[in-house]
């Protein structure tokens, strides 16, 4: 969970994963439960970009659907 105060603007998270794996990536407003952005396609790199306005925290959810191995996340805050 991203718990630092966020400014209004564009929030971006990029997931890098090993070959032959599949993940789902979601950005959620934890106070309302609303999904602000999602990527569900397979592939080594997935990016979710969403506009934030007034959220103080965001939750990034990663779920492994297939395969194994480590992944990394890169987060760009507004």
PyMOL Python script that loads the backbone (N, CA, C, O; Angstrom):
from pymol import cmd

cmd.read_pdbstr("""\
ATOM      1  N   UNK A   1       0.849  -1.170   0.000  1.00  0.00           N
ATOM      2  CA  UNK A   1       0.000   0.000   0.000  1.00  0.00           C
ATOM      3  C   UNK A   1       0.895   1.234   0.000  1.00  0.00           C
ATOM      4  O   UNK A   1       1.863   1.307   0.758  1.00  0.00           O
ATOM      5  N   UNK A   2       0.572   2.191  -0.841  1.00  0.00           N
ATOM      6  CA  UNK A   2       1.276   3.464  -0.877  1.00  0.00           C
ATOM      7  C   UNK A   2       0.611   4.352   0.168  1.00  0.00           C
ATOM      8  O   UNK A   2      -0.554   4.718   0.012  1.00  0.00           O
ATOM      9  N   UNK A   3       1.332   4.704   1.232  1.00  0.00           N
ATOM     10  CA  UNK A   3       0.710   5.415   2.341  1.00  0.00           C
ATOM     11  C   UNK A   3       1.172   6.858   2.481  1.00  0.00           C
ATOM     12  O   UNK A   3       0.796   7.526   3.444  1.00  0.00           O
ATOM     13  N   UNK A   4       1.963   7.349   1.563  1.00  0.00           N
ATOM     14  CA  UNK A   4       2.391   8.751   1.618  1.00  0.00           C
ATOM     15  C   UNK A   4       1.316   9.638   1.014  1.00  0.00           C
ATOM     16  O   UNK A   4       0.598   9.196   0.117  1.00  0.00           O
ATOM     17  N   UNK A   5       1.183  10.868   1.474  1.00  0.00           N
ATOM     18  CA  UNK A   5       0.201  11.756   0.867  1.00  0.00           C
ATOM     19  C   UNK A   5       0.490  11.934  -0.628  1.00  0.00           C
ATOM     20  O   UNK A   5       1.631  12.168  -1.027  1.00  0.00           O
ATOM     21  N   UNK A   6      -0.530  11.823  -1.423  1.00  0.00           N
ATOM     22  CA  UNK A   6      -0.385  11.967  -2.866  1.00  0.00           C
ATOM     23  C   UNK A   6      -0.930  13.313  -3.306  1.00  0.00           C
ATOM     24  O   UNK A   6      -1.913  13.804  -2.750  1.00  0.00           O
ATOM     25  N   UNK A   7      -0.313  13.890  -4.268  1.00  0.00           N
ATOM     26  CA  UNK A   7      -0.828  15.105  -4.875  1.00  0.00           C
ATOM     27  C   UNK A   7      -1.718  14.714  -6.040  1.00  0.00           C
ATOM     28  O   UNK A   7      -1.671  13.576  -6.508  1.00  0.00           O
ATOM     29  N   UNK A   8      -2.517  15.638  -6.502  1.00  0.00           N
ATOM     30  CA  UNK A   8      -3.352  15.362  -7.661  1.00  0.00           C
ATOM     31  C   UNK A   8      -2.457  15.221  -8.890  1.00  0.00           C
ATOM     32  O   UNK A   8      -1.459  15.929  -9.031  1.00  0.00           O
ATOM     33  N   UNK A   9      -2.821  14.316  -9.759  1.00  0.00           N
ATOM     34  CA  UNK A   9      -2.040  14.116 -10.976  1.00  0.00           C
ATOM     35  C   UNK A   9      -2.114  12.685 -11.443  1.00  0.00           C
ATOM     36  O   UNK A   9      -3.086  11.983 -11.164  1.00  0.00           O
ATOM     37  N   UNK A  10      -1.088  12.246 -12.155  1.00  0.00           N
ATOM     38  CA  UNK A  10      -1.048  10.909 -12.735  1.00  0.00           C
ATOM     39  C   UNK A  10      -0.179   9.991 -11.883  1.00  0.00           C
ATOM     40  O   UNK A  10       0.969  10.310 -11.572  1.00  0.00           O
ATOM     41  N   UNK A  11      -0.745   8.849 -11.513  1.00  0.00           N
ATOM     42  CA  UNK A  11      -0.038   7.807 -10.776  1.00  0.00           C
ATOM     43  C   UNK A  11       0.196   6.652 -11.736  1.00  0.00           C
ATOM     44  O   UNK A  11      -0.717   6.232 -12.446  1.00  0.00           O
ATOM     45  N   UNK A  12       1.427   6.137 -11.757  1.00  0.00           N
ATOM     46  CA  UNK A  12       1.751   5.054 -12.679  1.00  0.00           C
ATOM     47  C   UNK A  12       2.519   3.969 -11.935  1.00  0.00           C
ATOM     48  O   UNK A  12       3.420   4.262 -11.150  1.00  0.00           O
ATOM     49  N   UNK A  13       2.156   2.716 -12.188  1.00  0.00           N
ATOM     50  CA  UNK A  13       2.873   1.579 -11.633  1.00  0.00           C
ATOM     51  C   UNK A  13       3.151   0.597 -12.775  1.00  0.00           C
ATOM     52  O   UNK A  13       2.274   0.297 -13.585  1.00  0.00           O
ATOM     53  N   UNK A  14       4.397   0.104 -12.818  1.00  0.00           N
ATOM     54  CA  UNK A  14       4.813  -0.826 -13.875  1.00  0.00           C
ATOM     55  C   UNK A  14       5.330  -2.099 -13.220  1.00  0.00           C
ATOM     56  O   UNK A  14       6.168  -2.051 -12.319  1.00  0.00           O
ATOM     57  N   UNK A  15       4.817  -3.243 -13.683  1.00  0.00           N
ATOM     58  CA  UNK A  15       5.216  -4.552 -13.188  1.00  0.00           C
ATOM     59  C   UNK A  15       6.106  -5.212 -14.231  1.00  0.00           C
ATOM     60  O   UNK A  15       5.731  -5.298 -15.400  1.00  0.00           O
ATOM     61  N   UNK A  16       7.282  -5.679 -13.819  1.00  0.00           N
ATOM     62  CA  UNK A  16       8.183  -6.453 -14.664  1.00  0.00           C
ATOM     63  C   UNK A  16       8.226  -7.867 -14.116  1.00  0.00           C
ATOM     64  O   UNK A  16       8.465  -8.069 -12.925  1.00  0.00           O
ATOM     65  N   UNK A  17       7.995  -8.852 -14.984  1.00  0.00           N
ATOM     66  CA  UNK A  17       7.917 -10.234 -14.523  1.00  0.00           C
ATOM     67  C   UNK A  17       8.722 -11.156 -15.438  1.00  0.00           C
ATOM     68  O   UNK A  17       9.075 -10.777 -16.555  1.00  0.00           O
ATOM     69  N   UNK A  18       9.011 -12.368 -14.957  1.00  0.00           N
ATOM     70  CA  UNK A  18       9.746 -13.319 -15.777  1.00  0.00           C
ATOM     71  C   UNK A  18       8.917 -13.804 -16.967  1.00  0.00           C
ATOM     72  O   UNK A  18       7.693 -13.671 -17.000  1.00  0.00           O
ATOM     73  N   UNK A  19       9.617 -14.362 -17.925  1.00  0.00           N
ATOM     74  CA  UNK A  19       8.968 -14.954 -19.090  1.00  0.00           C
ATOM     75  C   UNK A  19       8.049 -16.101 -18.636  1.00  0.00           C
ATOM     76  O   UNK A  19       8.328 -16.758 -17.634  1.00  0.00           O
ATOM     77  N   UNK A  20       6.980 -16.332 -19.358  1.00  0.00           N
ATOM     78  CA  UNK A  20       6.031 -17.427 -19.114  1.00  0.00           C
ATOM     79  C   UNK A  20       5.287 -17.304 -17.790  1.00  0.00           C
ATOM     80  O   UNK A  20       4.837 -18.309 -17.239  1.00  0.00           O
ATOM     81  N   UNK A  21       5.153 -16.097 -17.277  1.00  0.00           N
ATOM     82  CA  UNK A  21       4.308 -15.873 -16.106  1.00  0.00           C
ATOM     83  C   UNK A  21       3.175 -14.941 -16.498  1.00  0.00           C
ATOM     84  O   UNK A  21       3.248 -14.234 -17.504  1.00  0.00           O
ATOM     85  N   UNK A  22       2.143 -14.953 -15.698  1.00  0.00           N
ATOM     86  CA  UNK A  22       1.012 -14.052 -15.931  1.00  0.00           C
ATOM     87  C   UNK A  22       0.539 -13.519 -14.587  1.00  0.00           C
ATOM     88  O   UNK A  22       0.333 -14.273 -13.636  1.00  0.00           O
ATOM     89  N   UNK A  23       0.373 -12.212 -14.533  1.00  0.00           N
ATOM     90  CA  UNK A  23      -0.085 -11.538 -13.326  1.00  0.00           C
ATOM     91  C   UNK A  23      -1.264 -10.629 -13.671  1.00  0.00           C
ATOM     92  O   UNK A  23      -1.432 -10.220 -14.819  1.00  0.00           O
ATOM     93  N   UNK A  24      -2.072 -10.323 -12.663  1.00  0.00           N
ATOM     94  CA  UNK A  24      -3.009  -9.214 -12.790  1.00  0.00           C
ATOM     95  C   UNK A  24      -2.475  -8.097 -11.895  1.00  0.00           C
ATOM     96  O   UNK A  24      -1.911  -8.350 -10.831  1.00  0.00           O
ATOM     97  N   UNK A  25      -2.661  -6.880 -12.340  1.00  0.00           N
ATOM     98  CA  UNK A  25      -2.166  -5.698 -11.639  1.00  0.00           C
ATOM     99  C   UNK A  25      -3.325  -4.724 -11.506  1.00  0.00           C
ATOM    100  O   UNK A  25      -3.961  -4.368 -12.497  1.00  0.00           O
ATOM    101  N   UNK A  26      -3.601  -4.288 -10.267  1.00  0.00           N
ATOM    102  CA  UNK A  26      -4.701  -3.345 -10.032  1.00  0.00           C
ATOM    103  C   UNK A  26      -4.261  -2.235  -9.101  1.00  0.00           C
ATOM    104  O   UNK A  26      -3.440  -2.446  -8.208  1.00  0.00           O
ATOM    105  N   UNK A  27      -4.814  -1.051  -9.316  1.00  0.00           N
ATOM    106  CA  UNK A  27      -4.643   0.083  -8.404  1.00  0.00           C
ATOM    107  C   UNK A  27      -6.028   0.364  -7.819  1.00  0.00           C
ATOM    108  O   UNK A  27      -6.996   0.570  -8.551  1.00  0.00           O
ATOM    109  N   UNK A  28      -6.103   0.367  -6.484  1.00  0.00           N
ATOM    110  CA  UNK A  28      -7.389   0.469  -5.784  1.00  0.00           C
ATOM    111  C   UNK A  28      -7.335   1.611  -4.784  1.00  0.00           C
ATOM    112  O   UNK A  28      -6.313   1.832  -4.135  1.00  0.00           O
ATOM    113  N   UNK A  29      -8.447   2.340  -4.662  1.00  0.00           N
ATOM    114  CA  UNK A  29      -8.621   3.321  -3.595  1.00  0.00           C
ATOM    115  C   UNK A  29      -9.108   2.535  -2.375  1.00  0.00           C
ATOM    116  O   UNK A  29     -10.257   2.093  -2.365  1.00  0.00           O
ATOM    117  N   UNK A  30      -8.271   2.346  -1.342  1.00  0.00           N
ATOM    118  CA  UNK A  30      -8.665   1.488  -0.220  1.00  0.00           C
ATOM    119  C   UNK A  30      -9.830   2.028   0.602  1.00  0.00           C
ATOM    120  O   UNK A  30     -10.522   1.247   1.256  1.00  0.00           O
ATOM    121  N   UNK A  31     -10.064   3.324   0.591  1.00  0.00           N
ATOM    122  CA  UNK A  31     -11.173   3.869   1.381  1.00  0.00           C
ATOM    123  C   UNK A  31     -12.527   3.544   0.772  1.00  0.00           C
ATOM    124  O   UNK A  31     -13.505   3.365   1.498  1.00  0.00           O
ATOM    125  N   UNK A  32     -12.596   3.465  -0.564  1.00  0.00           N
ATOM    126  CA  UNK A  32     -13.870   3.170  -1.220  1.00  0.00           C
ATOM    127  C   UNK A  32     -13.922   1.772  -1.838  1.00  0.00           C
ATOM    128  O   UNK A  32     -15.004   1.263  -2.129  1.00  0.00           O
ATOM    129  N   UNK A  33     -12.748   1.144  -2.041  1.00  0.00           N
ATOM    130  CA  UNK A  33     -12.698  -0.156  -2.700  1.00  0.00           C
ATOM    131  C   UNK A  33     -12.789  -0.062  -4.215  1.00  0.00           C
ATOM    132  O   UNK A  33     -12.806  -1.084  -4.901  1.00  0.00           O
ATOM    133  N   UNK A  34     -12.847   1.156  -4.740  1.00  0.00           N
ATOM    134  CA  UNK A  34     -12.991   1.352  -6.184  1.00  0.00           C
ATOM    135  C   UNK A  34     -11.676   1.038  -6.899  1.00  0.00           C
ATOM    136  O   UNK A  34     -10.608   1.489  -6.484  1.00  0.00           O
ATOM    137  N   UNK A  35     -11.769   0.254  -7.985  1.00  0.00           N
ATOM    138  CA  UNK A  35     -10.605  -0.047  -8.817  1.00  0.00           C
ATOM    139  C   UNK A  35     -10.378   1.158  -9.726  1.00  0.00           C
ATOM    140  O   UNK A  35     -11.249   1.518 -10.519  1.00  0.00           O
ATOM    141  N   UNK A  36      -9.212   1.773  -9.608  1.00  0.00           N
ATOM    142  CA  UNK A  36      -8.888   2.963 -10.390  1.00  0.00           C
ATOM    143  C   UNK A  36      -8.218   2.622 -11.715  1.00  0.00           C
ATOM    144  O   UNK A  36      -8.238   3.427 -12.646  1.00  0.00           O
ATOM    145  N   UNK A  37      -7.629   1.445 -11.804  1.00  0.00           N
ATOM    146  CA  UNK A  37      -6.981   1.007 -13.039  1.00  0.00           C
ATOM    147  C   UNK A  37      -6.560  -0.436 -12.904  1.00  0.00           C
ATOM    148  O   UNK A  37      -6.297  -0.906 -11.797  1.00  0.00           O
ATOM    149  N   UNK A  38      -6.491  -1.156 -14.028  1.00  0.00           N
ATOM    150  CA  UNK A  38      -6.123  -2.571 -13.993  1.00  0.00           C
ATOM    151  C   UNK A  38      -5.482  -2.989 -15.304  1.00  0.00           C
ATOM    152  O   UNK A  38      -5.771  -2.437 -16.366  1.00  0.00           O
ATOM    153  N   UNK A  39      -4.598  -3.986 -15.201  1.00  0.00           N
ATOM    154  CA  UNK A  39      -3.996  -4.629 -16.363  1.00  0.00           C
ATOM    155  C   UNK A  39      -4.063  -6.128 -16.114  1.00  0.00           C
ATOM    156  O   UNK A  39      -3.596  -6.602 -15.079  1.00  0.00           O
ATOM    157  N   UNK A  40      -4.632  -6.874 -17.039  1.00  0.00           N
ATOM    158  CA  UNK A  40      -4.800  -8.310 -16.832  1.00  0.00           C
ATOM    159  C   UNK A  40      -4.174  -9.144 -17.936  1.00  0.00           C
ATOM    160  O   UNK A  40      -4.337 -10.364 -17.951  1.00  0.00           O
ATOM    161  N   UNK A  41      -3.470  -8.519 -18.852  1.00  0.00           N
ATOM    162  CA  UNK A  41      -2.866  -9.255 -19.947  1.00  0.00           C
ATOM    163  C   UNK A  41      -1.544  -9.857 -19.501  1.00  0.00           C
ATOM    164  O   UNK A  41      -0.858  -9.311 -18.638  1.00  0.00           O
ATOM    165  N   UNK A  42      -1.195 -11.001 -20.107  1.00  0.00           N
ATOM    166  CA  UNK A  42       0.111 -11.589 -19.853  1.00  0.00           C
ATOM    167  C   UNK A  42       1.179 -10.742 -20.515  1.00  0.00           C
ATOM    168  O   UNK A  42       0.878  -9.826 -21.281  1.00  0.00           O
ATOM    169  N   UNK A  43       2.391 -11.048 -20.223  1.00  0.00           N
ATOM    170  CA  UNK A  43       3.490 -10.299 -20.804  1.00  0.00           C
ATOM    171  C   UNK A  43       4.479  -9.914 -19.729  1.00  0.00           C
ATOM    172  O   UNK A  43       4.148  -9.904 -18.543  1.00  0.00           O
ATOM    173  N   UNK A  44       5.664  -9.605 -20.133  1.00  0.00           N
ATOM    174  CA  UNK A  44       6.720  -9.314 -19.171  1.00  0.00           C
ATOM    175  C   UNK A  44       6.546  -7.968 -18.501  1.00  0.00           C
ATOM    176  O   UNK A  44       6.943  -7.804 -17.347  1.00  0.00           O
ATOM    177  N   UNK A  45       5.961  -6.997 -19.193  1.00  0.00           N
ATOM    178  CA  UNK A  45       5.793  -5.655 -18.626  1.00  0.00           C
ATOM    179  C   UNK A  45       4.333  -5.245 -18.714  1.00  0.00           C
ATOM    180  O   UNK A  45       3.726  -5.297 -19.783  1.00  0.00           O
ATOM    181  N   UNK A  46       3.776  -4.837 -17.583  1.00  0.00           N
ATOM    182  CA  UNK A  46       2.407  -4.328 -17.536  1.00  0.00           C
ATOM    183  C   UNK A  46       2.443  -2.977 -16.833  1.00  0.00           C
ATOM    184  O   UNK A  46       3.141  -2.810 -15.833  1.00  0.00           O
ATOM    185  N   UNK A  47       1.695  -2.024 -17.354  1.00  0.00           N
ATOM    186  CA  UNK A  47       1.642  -0.699 -16.747  1.00  0.00           C
ATOM    187  C   UNK A  47       0.193  -0.289 -16.528  1.00  0.00           C
ATOM    188  O   UNK A  47      -0.661  -0.477 -17.394  1.00  0.00           O
ATOM    189  N   UNK A  48      -0.064   0.272 -15.359  1.00  0.00           N
ATOM    190  CA  UNK A  48      -1.361   0.866 -15.059  1.00  0.00           C
ATOM    191  C   UNK A  48      -1.101   2.334 -14.748  1.00  0.00           C
ATOM    192  O   UNK A  48      -0.244   2.674 -13.932  1.00  0.00           O
ATOM    193  N   UNK A  49      -1.856   3.188 -15.415  1.00  0.00           N
ATOM    194  CA  UNK A  49      -1.742   4.635 -15.209  1.00  0.00           C
ATOM    195  C   UNK A  49      -3.139   5.160 -14.904  1.00  0.00           C
ATOM    196  O   UNK A  49      -4.098   4.841 -15.607  1.00  0.00           O
ATOM    197  N   UNK A  50      -3.247   5.960 -13.858  1.00  0.00           N
ATOM    198  CA  UNK A  50      -4.546   6.502 -13.481  1.00  0.00           C
ATOM    199  C   UNK A  50      -4.373   7.912 -12.924  1.00  0.00           C
ATOM    200  O   UNK A  50      -3.312   8.267 -12.410  1.00  0.00           O
ATOM    201  N   UNK A  51      -5.414   8.693 -13.033  1.00  0.00           N
ATOM    202  CA  UNK A  51      -5.415  10.045 -12.484  1.00  0.00           C
ATOM    203  C   UNK A  51      -5.931   9.977 -11.055  1.00  0.00           C
ATOM    204  O   UNK A  51      -6.971   9.375 -10.789  1.00  0.00           O
ATOM    205  N   UNK A  52      -5.201  10.597 -10.141  1.00  0.00           N
ATOM    206  CA  UNK A  52      -5.618  10.628  -8.745  1.00  0.00           C
ATOM    207  C   UNK A  52      -6.018  12.051  -8.375  1.00  0.00           C
ATOM    208  O   UNK A  52      -5.417  13.029  -8.821  1.00  0.00           O
ATOM    209  N   UNK A  53      -7.051  12.132  -7.549  1.00  0.00           N
ATOM    210  CA  UNK A  53      -7.551  13.434  -7.118  1.00  0.00           C
ATOM    211  C   UNK A  53      -8.150  13.259  -5.724  1.00  0.00           C
ATOM    212  O   UNK A  53      -9.265  12.759  -5.571  1.00  0.00           O
ATOM    213  N   UNK A  54      -7.403  13.674  -4.726  1.00  0.00           N
ATOM    214  CA  UNK A  54      -7.918  13.624  -3.366  1.00  0.00           C
ATOM    215  C   UNK A  54      -7.597  12.364  -2.581  1.00  0.00           C
ATOM    216  O   UNK A  54      -7.812  12.343  -1.369  1.00  0.00           O
ATOM    217  N   UNK A  55      -7.095  11.316  -3.216  1.00  0.00           N
ATOM    218  CA  UNK A  55      -6.746  10.103  -2.481  1.00  0.00           C
ATOM    219  C   UNK A  55      -5.478  10.345  -1.669  1.00  0.00           C
ATOM    220  O   UNK A  55      -4.500  10.895  -2.175  1.00  0.00           O
ATOM    221  N   UNK A  56      -5.506   9.930  -0.407  1.00  0.00           N
ATOM    222  CA  UNK A  56      -4.307  10.046   0.433  1.00  0.00           C
ATOM    223  C   UNK A  56      -3.487   8.766   0.384  1.00  0.00           C
ATOM    224  O   UNK A  56      -2.277   8.798   0.611  1.00  0.00           O
ATOM    225  N   UNK A  57      -4.122   7.650   0.095  1.00  0.00           N
ATOM    226  CA  UNK A  57      -3.420   6.372  -0.039  1.00  0.00           C
ATOM    227  C   UNK A  57      -3.979   5.613  -1.232  1.00  0.00           C
ATOM    228  O   UNK A  57      -5.134   5.792  -1.619  1.00  0.00           O
ATOM    229  N   UNK A  58      -3.145   4.774  -1.800  1.00  0.00           N
ATOM    230  CA  UNK A  58      -3.558   3.873  -2.873  1.00  0.00           C
ATOM    231  C   UNK A  58      -3.047   2.482  -2.543  1.00  0.00           C
ATOM    232  O   UNK A  58      -2.050   2.325  -1.839  1.00  0.00           O
ATOM    233  N   UNK A  59      -3.731   1.485  -3.052  1.00  0.00           N
ATOM    234  CA  UNK A  59      -3.312   0.109  -2.860  1.00  0.00           C
ATOM    235  C   UNK A  59      -2.988  -0.485  -4.227  1.00  0.00           C
ATOM    236  O   UNK A  59      -3.796  -0.411  -5.153  1.00  0.00           O
ATOM    237  N   UNK A  60      -1.804  -1.072  -4.345  1.00  0.00           N
ATOM    238  CA  UNK A  60      -1.411  -1.752  -5.572  1.00  0.00           C
ATOM    239  C   UNK A  60      -1.526  -3.248  -5.300  1.00  0.00           C
ATOM    240  O   UNK A  60      -0.892  -3.767  -4.382  1.00  0.00           O
ATOM    241  N   UNK A  61      -2.335  -3.935  -6.096  1.00  0.00           N
ATOM    242  CA  UNK A  61      -2.559  -5.367  -5.914  1.00  0.00           C
ATOM    243  C   UNK A  61      -1.944  -6.127  -7.081  1.00  0.00           C
ATOM    244  O   UNK A  61      -2.187  -5.807  -8.245  1.00  0.00           O
ATOM    245  N   UNK A  62      -1.141  -7.143  -6.751  1.00  0.00           N
ATOM    246  CA  UNK A  62      -0.522  -8.011  -7.749  1.00  0.00           C
ATOM    247  C   UNK A  62      -0.951  -9.439  -7.430  1.00  0.00           C
ATOM    248  O   UNK A  62      -0.781  -9.908  -6.305  1.00  0.00           O
ATOM    249  N   UNK A  63      -1.503 -10.123  -8.421  1.00  0.00           N
ATOM    250  CA  UNK A  63      -1.937 -11.504  -8.231  1.00  0.00           C
ATOM    251  C   UNK A  63      -1.315 -12.366  -9.325  1.00  0.00           C
ATOM    252  O   UNK A  63      -1.456 -12.079 -10.514  1.00  0.00           O
ATOM    253  N   UNK A  64      -0.631 -13.419  -8.908  1.00  0.00           N
ATOM    254  CA  UNK A  64      -0.046 -14.358  -9.866  1.00  0.00           C
ATOM    255  C   UNK A  64      -1.145 -15.278 -10.395  1.00  0.00           C
ATOM    256  O   UNK A  64      -1.866 -15.906  -9.620  1.00  0.00           O
ATOM    257  N   UNK A  65      -1.266 -15.350 -11.718  1.00  0.00           N
ATOM    258  CA  UNK A  65      -2.262 -16.206 -12.351  1.00  0.00           C
ATOM    259  C   UNK A  65      -1.614 -17.496 -12.844  1.00  0.00           C
ATOM    260  O   UNK A  65      -2.212 -18.571 -12.781  1.00  0.00           O
ATOM    261  N   UNK A  66      -0.361 -17.371 -13.343  1.00  0.00           N
ATOM    262  CA  UNK A  66       0.336 -18.534 -13.895  1.00  0.00           C
ATOM    263  C   UNK A  66       1.837 -18.325 -13.812  1.00  0.00           C
ATOM    264  O   UNK A  66       2.318 -17.195 -13.893  1.00  0.00           O
ATOM    265  N   UNK A  67       2.579 -19.417 -13.650  1.00  0.00           N
ATOM    266  CA  UNK A  67       4.033 -19.360 -13.679  1.00  0.00           C
ATOM    267  C   UNK A  67       4.641 -19.170 -12.307  1.00  0.00           C
ATOM    268  O   UNK A  67       3.959 -19.250 -11.286  1.00  0.00           O
ATOM    269  N   UNK A  68       5.947 -18.913 -12.306  1.00  0.00           N
ATOM    270  CA  UNK A  68       6.668 -18.723 -11.053  1.00  0.00           C
ATOM    271  C   UNK A  68       7.806 -17.738 -11.277  1.00  0.00           C
ATOM    272  O   UNK A  68       8.169 -17.424 -12.411  1.00  0.00           O
ATOM    273  N   UNK A  69       8.354 -17.265 -10.180  1.00  0.00           N
ATOM    274  CA  UNK A  69       9.471 -16.341 -10.253  1.00  0.00           C
ATOM    275  C   UNK A  69       9.129 -15.004  -9.625  1.00  0.00           C
ATOM    276  O   UNK A  69       7.970 -14.685  -9.358  1.00  0.00           O
ATOM    277  N   UNK A  70      10.175 -14.241  -9.401  1.00  0.00           N
ATOM    278  CA  UNK A  70      10.034 -12.928  -8.760  1.00  0.00           C
ATOM    279  C   UNK A  70       9.552 -11.889  -9.761  1.00  0.00           C
ATOM    280  O   UNK A  70       9.687 -12.066 -10.972  1.00  0.00           O
ATOM    281  N   UNK A  71       8.992 -10.809  -9.245  1.00  0.00           N
ATOM    282  CA  UNK A  71       8.590  -9.673 -10.072  1.00  0.00           C
ATOM    283  C   UNK A  71       9.065  -8.409  -9.392  1.00  0.00           C
ATOM    284  O   UNK A  71       9.418  -8.426  -8.213  1.00  0.00           O
ATOM    285  N   UNK A  72       9.075  -7.318 -10.126  1.00  0.00           N
ATOM    286  CA  UNK A  72       9.421  -6.032  -9.530  1.00  0.00           C
ATOM    287  C   UNK A  72       8.386  -4.996  -9.946  1.00  0.00           C
ATOM    288  O   UNK A  72       7.767  -5.100 -11.005  1.00  0.00           O
ATOM    289  N   UNK A  73       8.213  -3.990  -9.088  1.00  0.00           N
ATOM    290  CA  UNK A  73       7.291  -2.889  -9.352  1.00  0.00           C
ATOM    291  C   UNK A  73       8.064  -1.578  -9.376  1.00  0.00           C
ATOM    292  O   UNK A  73       8.947  -1.353  -8.549  1.00  0.00           O
ATOM    293  N   UNK A  74       7.731  -0.726 -10.316  1.00  0.00           N
ATOM    294  CA  UNK A  74       8.249   0.642 -10.365  1.00  0.00           C
ATOM    295  C   UNK A  74       7.053   1.568 -10.218  1.00  0.00           C
ATOM    296  O   UNK A  74       6.078   1.449 -10.960  1.00  0.00           O
ATOM    297  N   UNK A  75       7.122   2.490  -9.262  1.00  0.00           N
ATOM    298  CA  UNK A  75       6.009   3.376  -8.976  1.00  0.00           C
ATOM    299  C   UNK A  75       6.416   4.814  -9.256  1.00  0.00           C
ATOM    300  O   UNK A  75       7.479   5.267  -8.832  1.00  0.00           O
ATOM    301  N   UNK A  76       5.554   5.527  -9.979  1.00  0.00           N
ATOM    302  CA  UNK A  76       5.762   6.933 -10.257  1.00  0.00           C
ATOM    303  C   UNK A  76       4.609   7.708  -9.641  1.00  0.00           C
ATOM    304  O   UNK A  76       3.464   7.588 -10.076  1.00  0.00           O
ATOM    305  N   UNK A  77       4.922   8.510  -8.618  1.00  0.00           N
ATOM    306  CA  UNK A  77       3.880   9.269  -7.924  1.00  0.00           C
ATOM    307  C   UNK A  77       3.747  10.657  -8.539  1.00  0.00           C
ATOM    308  O   UNK A  77       4.703  11.195  -9.098  1.00  0.00           O
ATOM    309  N   UNK A  78       2.550  11.229  -8.428  1.00  0.00           N
ATOM    310  CA  UNK A  78       2.358  12.592  -8.953  1.00  0.00           C
ATOM    311  C   UNK A  78       3.148  13.621  -8.176  1.00  0.00           C
ATOM    312  O   UNK A  78       3.094  14.810  -8.492  1.00  0.00           O
TER     313      UNK A  78
END
""", "prot")
cmd.dss("prot")
cmd.show_as("cartoon", "prot")
cmd.util.cbc("prot")
cmd.orient("prot")
